[in-house]
Amino acid sequence: MIFKRVEETKGTTEFLIRVSFIEIFKEEVIDLLESNPSIYSKTDGNGKPAGPSRAPIQIRETDNGGISLADVTEAEVTSQKEMDSFLLK
């Protein structure tokens, strides 16, 4: 729907569309577009390693009460197809 609207107003309006993809799992927010993730070792709660994982993203509150994700990767896209290609990575 977003890209349809952009196409309809192409001659009169300029748009910049950015996407980010995150995963929320067990109260951690993970940046799925991070190309060079910092790997750290998680534990299973008993002190045993549970395997490597990406470093979680920090959730912050903005001055006006909104929510932002610190240092999350954003990619500029110009089409639905380009946006979809980031999901395949």
N, C-alpha and C positions, 0 to 999 in steps of 0.2 A: 504494500500500500504506500509506503514511504517513497519508493522509487517511481511509482505511478504518478504521485503528486509532483515530484521533481520534474518528471518529463512534461507534465501538463503546464507547468509554470516556467519552463526552460528559458523562454525569451525575456521574461520580466524579472526573474529572481535568480539569485545565485545561492547555491547550497554547498555546505561542507558536511559530509556525513562520516562519522567515525564510529567504529564498532569495537567492542571489547567482549571477550567471552570469559566467564568465570565459572568455577565450580564451587558449590557450598556443600561441604561434607563434614559431618561431625563438628559443626560450629567453626570450621576453618574455611576461609575464602581463598581459592587458588586461581591464579592468573593462567588461563589455558593458552594464551598467545605469547607468553614469555619465551623468547627464542633461546635464551641461555639461562635456564633456571638454576637458582642456588639450591643445591641438594643438601639436605640434612637428614640425619637418621632419627626416626621416630621410635618410641618404645611402645610396647603393648600394655603398659600400665603396671607390669611386674618387673620393669627394668630390663626386659629382654628386647633386643632390636626387632622392630616390626617391618624394617625395610626402609629404603630411601623415599623421600617425598619432597615436593617443592615447598619453598618457604611460603608461609601464609601471607596474604595481603592484609595490611592494616586498615581497619574501618574507622573513619573519622567523621565527626559531625562538623558541618559547615557553620559559619557565623549566623546564617538565617535558619538554622535548625534542620537543614537537609543532611543527607548522608553522602560521603564520597569515599572512594577506595584509593588509598595512597599508592602511587607509582604503578597503577594497573596499566598494562599495555593497551594502547588505542591504535587502530589501523584505519587509515582513510580509505574509503571505498567509493566507487562511482556507479556500481550496478549491483543488482541482486546476485548475479553470478559471481562477481568478485567477493561479495560478502560470504556467499556459500563456500567459496574456496578456503576461507579461513577455518571453517568448521571441519574440513577434511585434513587439516594439518595435524 
